[in-house]
């Protein structure tokens, strides 16, 4: 029997970085089941049609055999907070910890790999069981590069920020148009 | 995002790309989502940071990288 193993995504940033670079499939290259806690998924996709969100939904649906969305108590709290207009910041990571706790209790041999964003993993100590290892988006990309599975980690990160820039410009244009429309409507109302 | 002044925003993003500011810091300063971070980095001609192999989680990260390397090799081998 093989050891149960899972890659748990703790934050939206790896998903957004990879979807912007059109590289979400790299998460599947180690042939590990990918676990996305509900709160991380919801935070990444809550604005329908938002850049990246649709790509993440489509990718998950295309790989339901390998990608699992995990319900958590934190996810329920997240919905409640949204209804009450409260902040949901940081709940993805808490949901990941809950998903991890539940997962490693399923079997004494269960092992997990937590996927973090680079700046957070570099500075904040994560509470770690011996059966849990950590990896950042950058670490992950470096290993893919070393294995010759991607052109370069830098290339993926460059693509993500270049496409992110285009998305931000579109957002600003839409937001500017909304402001102009509002002004026109206000002016018409005065006539 | 709303409340971040453009100069502060630029400084935060430059600090983030340089590894001096964390994603958590950016959220606390008003960045709503990571797309805003990627977009801001792209405007400045910067890319997201890759954490150096140092800091409080080095051992757990080394284990993580070794695991991924092993799995990639196993998956690549016929």
Interface residues (C-beta under 8 A of the other chain):
Chain A: X11 X12 X13 X16 X17 X20 X29 X30 X31 X32 X43 X50 X51 X52 X89 X90 X113 X114 X117 X118 X119 X120 X121 X122 X123 X124 X125 X126 X128 X132 X133 X134 X135 X136 X137 X138 X139 X140 X141 X142 X143 X144 X146 X147 X149 X153 X154 X157 X158 X160 X161 X162 X163 X164 X165 X166 X167 X168 X169 X171
Chain B: X16 X19 X21 X22 X23 X24 X27 X28 X33 X34 X35 X36 X37 X38 X39 X40 X41 X42 X43 X46 X47 X48 X49 X50 X51 X52 X54 X55 X56 X57 X60 X61 X63 X64 X65 X67 X68 X69 X71 X72 X73 X74 X75 X76
